[in-house]
Amino acid sequence: MLLTTTNTVEGRKISAYLGLVSGEAILGANIFRDFFAGIRDIVGGRSAAYENELRRAKEIALQEMQEQAQRLGANAIIGIDLDYETIGNSMLMVSSSGTAVKLEG
């Protein structure tokens, strides 16, 4: 399935707009990783633990959105928007939304 943040796909015609689709992922970061990430942030390094959790949450949210689009008969999702939020001190949330469409050709 084609995923894009743009509202059109160059060279392809949209034959049907099938509706809004979305996906969400809320993940808790491990307490030990939180501790070490805090130390690493203090000394100015990057927090690999958080980066990996965010990447994993993004993949889950996009996969959930694709599954919704497939159930609608879509072969692409356009206008994708990704939002990142923290909930409390150790929860990460990623939400994705876009428009499920049927592309010709």
C-alpha positions, 0 to 999 in steps of 0.5 A: 500500500502506498503511504504519502503525506501529500494530497495527490500522487504524481502520475496517478489518478484518485478514482475514489475517496474511501474515508478517514483512517487512523491508527494509535499506539501508546507504549510505556518505556521501561523504567530502567531505560527511563533512568539511563535515558535521563542520565544520557540526556544530562550529559548531552547524548542522544536517548536511543531507548526513547528513539527506538520506542518512538520508532516502534510506536510509529510503525504500530500506528501506521500498520493499524491505519493500513489495516483499516484502509485495506478493509475499505478496499484502498490501495493508498493513504494520502495526506498522512499526519503523524502526531507524537505526545507524551502521557505522564512521565513514561508513556509515549503516544503516536497517532496517525491519520490520513485519507484512504483512497483507490488509485487507478493504474 
